[in-house]
């Protein structure tokens, strides 16, 4: 019954894995090749990947992302987070808002988008990609780059809050555009950010304590429990429309569990790293396959690239300034700014949503044009920033971050 879908999935996995191998042989991050493989497969004549249902793609992306987020949580240095909490909050909030506002302003004056549509575009583009940032930072953390100052941990944690902010801003704009008859959806959107953060942190701590209570159980049982609970919080967040909160809960779950288990190296983290070897081609292959070039309006490409460049410039500048005074030197601040550039996950998930809603609500031809412009820039952001950001992290990290050879991490990470 599902033979065609399974064959398509195997083909995507094999092609993405092959693309990752080619990229690694070219001394590039494997995810660059995996993204490219998914993009090429999706846009080949014959619509090869059309037989893969959207619900399969979403579920598999969430599954692979859960493995990645749990790995990130298992590797978080909670002492560094406490020490850098001020810089973490500035990094999570200020660059995102700066990029969103810059893109909104330029889109308003150059593209002629109305103010709410301009802000919606800004928040779509402003979200950093957990899927791209996390693997690069975990690799650097494994090799002890920047760990003495807690740089990988700070950036990993801030990325979840960044996503919550972007998705909240996007939801508020959607409510204003399509909410229509009542302000209930707008009120819910306004409450989304604090609610997602509270539920994400609280839920992650609660289920993490469940794992801690079973620290004397066999490794396979702890691994199974951690993965099951991680999937539960991520999928629950998605079902409730709180994907940012679900991601935050999964990362918090991993951090609490690792803190309670206090094993170095943690065999559960080693097993999770091995699972990531298989999950990685699925995640990035599917993200690449979410980019449908036929939906791009090519007339907007040149101006879209200019808008993205200005937004990214604002983001990098504010990210550099946001961590000033936290004890980082010039090169470390530059690295943090560059690590804050990749886009992929949120853009692939919500880039087409405004266009789809405009068509669903029959909002008119002009609203559909605005939605198409948002989608085009979201696709351009994925194509341009995800490979460049991944390369920037992998190349600048070993050059600009100090390697801590004296004190191994309390964690827990395996290269996978």
LUMDOLUM-858598 format. One record per residue (C-alpha): x, y, z. Coordinates in nm, 2 decimals. Layout:
BEGIN
      c1      c2      c3
       X       Y       Z
...
// end
This chain:
BEGIN
      c1      c2      c3
    0.00    0.00    0.00
    0.28    0.24    0.08
    0.54    0.08   -0.15
    0.59    0.39   -0.37
    0.63    0.62   -0.07
    0.88    0.38    0.10
    1.09    0.35   -0.22
    1.09    0.73   -0.26
    1.20    0.77    0.10
    1.48    0.52    0.05
    1.59    0.70   -0.26
    1.59    1.04   -0.08
    1.79    0.89    0.21
    2.05    0.73   -0.02
    2.08    1.04   -0.23
    2.12    1.27    0.07
    2.37    1.04    0.23
    2.57    1.03   -0.09
    2.55    1.41   -0.11
    2.68    1.43    0.24
    2.97    1.20    0.16
    3.06    1.41   -0.15
    3.05    1.73    0.06
    3.27    1.58    0.33
    3.52    1.47    0.07
    3.53    1.83   -0.05
    3.59    1.94    0.31
    3.25    2.09    0.34
    2.99    2.02    0.61
    2.79    1.71    0.51
    2.46    1.89    0.55
    2.55    2.11    0.25
    2.55    1.81    0.02
    2.24    1.66    0.18
    2.04    1.99    0.13
    2.16    2.01   -0.23
    2.06    1.64   -0.29
    1.71    1.70   -0.16
    1.67    2.02   -0.36
    1.78    1.86   -0.68
    1.56    1.55   -0.63
    1.25    1.76   -0.56
    1.30    1.98   -0.87
    1.39    1.71   -1.13
    1.14    1.67   -1.41
    0.87    1.41   -1.33
    0.79    1.53   -0.98
    0.97    1.23   -0.83
    0.91    1.33   -0.46
    0.55    1.43   -0.51
    0.44    1.07   -0.40
    0.58    1.14   -0.05
    0.28    1.27    0.15
    0.33    1.60    0.34
    0.24    1.43    0.67
    0.53    1.18    0.61
    0.77    1.46    0.54
    0.66    1.66    0.85
    0.67    1.36    1.08
    1.02    1.24    0.96
    1.16    1.60    0.99
    1.03    1.62    1.34
    1.17    1.28    1.43
    1.52    1.37    1.30
    1.50    1.72    1.46
    1.42    1.55    1.80
    1.73    1.34    1.78
    1.93    1.66    1.71
    1.78    1.86    1.99
    1.83    1.58    2.24
    2.19    1.56    2.14
    2.22    1.94    2.19
    2.06    1.92    2.53
    2.28    1.63    2.64
    2.58    1.85    2.56
    2.47    2.18    2.72
    2.69    2.32    2.99
    2.44    2.45    3.26
    2.71    2.63    3.45
    2.80    2.83    3.14
    2.44    2.91    3.08
    2.41    3.05    3.43
    2.72    3.25    3.38
    2.62    3.38    3.03
    2.24    3.43    3.09
    2.25    3.80    3.01
    2.44    3.76    2.69
    2.22    3.46    2.60
    1.90    3.67    2.63
    2.05    3.96    2.43
    2.16    3.72    2.16
    1.82    3.55    2.14
    1.62    3.87    2.11
    1.82    4.16    1.97
    1.96    4.02    1.64
    1.62    3.86    1.56
    1.43    4.19    1.61
    1.69    4.39    1.43
    1.68    4.16    1.12
    1.30    4.14    1.12
    1.26    4.52    1.15
    1.53    4.59    0.88
    1.37    4.35    0.64
    1.02    4.49    0.71
    1.14    4.85    0.65
    1.32    4.77    0.32
    1.03    4.55    0.20
    0.79    4.83    0.28
    0.98    5.10    0.09
    1.13    4.88   -0.20
    0.87    4.60   -0.26
    0.57    4.81   -0.16
    0.45    4.56    0.09
    0.19    4.69    0.35
    0.33    4.72    0.70
    0.18    4.40    0.84
    0.29    4.20    0.54
    0.64    4.35    0.57
    0.66    4.25    0.94
    0.54    3.90    0.86
    0.82    3.87    0.60
    1.07    4.00    0.85
    0.98    3.74    1.11
    0.98    3.46    0.86
    1.33    3.54    0.75
    1.47    3.63    1.09
    1.45    3.28    1.25
    1.79    3.11    1.27
    1.79    2.74    1.17
    1.83    2.50    1.46
    1.89    2.22    1.21
    2.19    2.40    1.05
    2.34    2.56    1.36
    2.32    2.27    1.60
    2.53    2.01    1.41
    2.81    2.25    1.35
    2.82    2.37    1.71
    2.81    2.01    1.84
    3.10    1.92    1.63
    3.30    2.22    1.76
    3.20    2.13    2.12
    3.31    1.77    2.07
    3.65    1.90    1.97
    3.65    2.14    2.27
    3.65    2.47    2.06
    3.50    2.75    2.26
    3.39    2.53    2.55
    3.61    2.71    2.81
    3.39    3.02    2.76
    3.07    2.83    2.70
    3.02    2.96    2.34
    2.86    2.66    2.18
    2.62    2.61    2.48
    2.52    2.98    2.47
    2.45    2.98    2.10
    2.26    2.65    2.11
    2.03    2.77    2.39
    1.97    3.11    2.24
    1.86    2.95    1.91
    1.55    2.80    2.07
    1.44    3.13    2.21
    1.51    3.30    1.87
    1.28    3.05    1.70
    1.00    3.12    1.96
    1.03    3.49    1.90
    1.01    3.46    1.52
    0.72    3.22    1.52
    0.53    3.44    1.77
    0.59    3.75    1.56
    0.48    3.56    1.25
    0.17    3.43    1.42
    0.07    3.78    1.54
    0.10    3.91    1.18
   -0.11    3.62    1.05
   -0.37    3.69    1.31
   -0.39    4.06    1.20
   -0.41    3.97    0.84
   -0.65    3.68    0.85
   -0.80    3.68    1.20
   -1.11    3.86    1.07
   -1.41    3.87    1.29
   -1.26    3.85    1.65
   -0.95    3.92    1.84
   -0.93    3.58    2.00
   -0.66    3.45    1.77
   -0.47    3.78    1.81
   -0.48    3.75    2.19
   -0.35    3.39    2.17
   -0.07    3.50    1.94
    0.03    3.78    2.18
    0.05    3.53    2.46
    0.24    3.28    2.25
    0.60    3.37    2.34
    0.58    3.37    2.72
    0.35    3.06    2.71
    0.58    2.87    2.48
    0.89    2.95    2.69
    0.71    2.86    3.01
    0.57    2.53    2.88
    0.89    2.44    2.69
    1.11    2.49    3.00
    0.86    2.35    3.24
    0.77    2.05    3.03
    1.13    1.98    2.96
    1.22    1.99    3.33
    0.94    1.77    3.43
    1.00    1.49    3.18
    1.38    1.53    3.24
    1.33    1.46    3.61
    1.15    1.14    3.50
    1.46    1.03    3.32
    1.68    1.13    3.62
    1.47    0.91    3.85
    1.56    0.61    3.63
    1.94    0.67    3.62
    2.01    0.33    3.77
    1.83    0.15    3.48
    2.01   -0.01    3.18
    2.15    0.22    2.91
    1.90    0.09    2.65
    1.61    0.17    2.87
    1.73    0.52    2.94
    1.80    0.58    2.57
    1.45    0.45    2.48
    1.28    0.66    2.75
    1.47    0.98    2.65
    1.39    0.94    2.28
    1.03    0.86    2.35
    0.98    1.16    2.58
    1.17    1.38    2.33
    0.94    1.27    2.05
    0.64    1.33    2.28
    0.72    1.69    2.36
    0.82    1.78    2.00
    0.51    1.63    1.84
    0.29    1.77    2.11
    0.44    2.12    2.05
    0.37    2.07    1.67
    0.01    1.96    1.73
   -0.06    2.26    1.96
    0.10    2.50    1.71
    0.40    2.56    1.95
    0.69    2.42    1.76
    0.93    2.65    1.93
    0.82    2.54    2.27
    0.85    2.18    2.17
    1.20    2.23    2.05
    1.29    2.41    2.37
    1.13    2.13    2.58
    1.34    1.86    2.40
    1.66    2.05    2.45
    1.57    2.11    2.82
    1.49    1.74    2.86
    1.83    1.64    2.74
    2.01    1.89    2.96
    1.82    1.79    3.28
    1.87    1.42    3.21
    2.24    1.46    3.15
    2.28    1.67    3.46
    2.11    1.40    3.67
    2.29    1.10    3.52
    2.63    1.27    3.56
    2.82    1.02    3.34
    3.12    1.12    3.13
    3.10    1.01    2.86
    2.73    0.93    2.88
    2.66    0.61    2.69
    2.31    0.74    2.61
    2.47    1.04    2.43
    2.70    0.81    2.24
    2.39    0.61    2.13
    2.21    0.92    2.03
    2.51    1.03    1.83
    2.50    0.71    1.64
    2.13    0.74    1.57
    2.19    1.09    1.44
    2.41    0.94    1.17
    2.10    0.79    1.02
    1.86    1.08    1.10
    2.08    1.35    0.95
    2.04    1.26    0.58
    1.66    1.24    0.64
    1.64    1.58    0.80
    1.85    1.77    0.55
    1.73    1.58    0.25
    1.37    1.66    0.35
    1.45    2.03    0.42
    1.61    2.05    0.07
    1.31    1.88   -0.08
    1.09    2.15    0.08
    1.23    2.40   -0.17
    1.02    2.40   -0.48
    1.18    2.62   -0.74
    0.87    2.63   -0.95
    0.70    2.83   -0.68
    0.96    3.11   -0.69
    0.87    3.43   -0.87
    1.20    3.50   -1.05
    1.12    3.86   -1.10
    1.17    3.91   -0.73
    1.51    3.74   -0.70
    1.74    4.04   -0.74
    1.55    4.26   -0.51
    1.50    3.97   -0.27
    1.87    3.91   -0.25
    1.93    4.28   -0.17
    1.66    4.26    0.11
    1.81    3.95    0.25
    2.16    4.10    0.25
    2.06    4.41    0.43
    1.87    4.21    0.69
    2.16    3.98    0.74
    2.40    4.27    0.78
    2.18    4.41    1.05
    2.16    4.07    1.22
    2.53    4.01    1.22
    2.61    4.36    1.34
    2.36    4.34    1.63
    2.47    3.99    1.72
    2.83    4.11    1.74
    2.73    4.39    1.97
    2.49    4.19    2.18
    2.76    3.97    2.33
    3.00    4.26    2.39
    3.10    4.27    2.76
    3.05    3.89    2.81
    3.42    3.82    2.81
    3.46    3.73    2.45
    3.74    3.86    2.23
    3.70    4.00    1.88
    3.72    3.67    1.69
    3.48    3.50    1.93
    3.22    3.77    1.88
    3.27    3.75    1.50
    3.22    3.37    1.52
    2.90    3.41    1.72
    2.77    3.66    1.47
    2.84    3.43    1.18
    2.69    3.13    1.36
    2.37    3.33    1.38
    2.32    3.35    1.01
    2.18    3.02    0.87
    1.81    2.99    0.78
    1.62    2.67    0.68
    1.39    2.50    0.93
    1.13    2.77    1.01
    1.14    2.91    0.65
    1.07    2.57    0.51
    0.79    2.52    0.75
    0.60    2.85    0.72
    0.73    3.02    0.41
    0.43    2.92    0.20
    0.17    2.95    0.48
    0.07    3.31    0.41
    0.02    3.24    0.04
   -0.19    2.93    0.12
   -0.40    3.13    0.37
   -0.45    3.41    0.12
   -0.58    3.16   -0.13
   -0.79    2.98    0.12
   -0.96    3.29    0.25
   -0.99    3.43   -0.11
   -0.82    3.75    0.01
   -0.77    3.87   -0.34
   -0.50    3.88   -0.61
   -0.29    4.14   -0.43
   -0.27    3.94   -0.11
   -0.16    3.64   -0.32
    0.11    3.85   -0.48
    0.23    3.95   -0.13
    0.22    3.58   -0.02
    0.43    3.48   -0.32
    0.69    3.75   -0.24
    0.71    3.61    0.11
    0.75    3.26   -0.02
    1.02    3.36   -0.27
    1.23    3.54   -0.01
    1.19    3.24    0.23
    1.32    3.00   -0.04
    1.61    3.24   -0.13
    1.70    3.26    0.24
    1.73    2.88    0.26
    1.93    2.84   -0.06
    2.17    3.13    0.02
    2.22    3.12    0.40
    2.21    2.75    0.50
    2.52    2.63    0.31
    2.71    2.96    0.37
    2.62    2.96    0.74
    2.72    2.59    0.78
    3.05    2.66    0.60
    3.11    2.97    0.82
    3.06    2.77    1.14
    3.28    2.48    1.03
    3.57    2.70    0.90
    3.57    2.99    1.14
    3.52    2.79    1.46
    3.87    2.61    1.46
    4.04    2.94    1.36
    3.87    3.18    1.59
    3.77    2.98    1.90
    4.02    2.86    2.16
    4.06    2.49    2.20
    4.02    2.37    2.56
    4.25    2.07    2.60
    4.26    2.06    2.98
    3.90    2.01    3.09
    3.67    1.77    2.90
    3.31    1.84    2.89
    3.09    1.69    3.16
    2.89    1.54    2.87
    2.83    1.36    2.67
    2.86    1.39    2.30
    2.97    1.15    2.05
    3.06    1.25    1.70
    2.80    1.02    1.55
// end
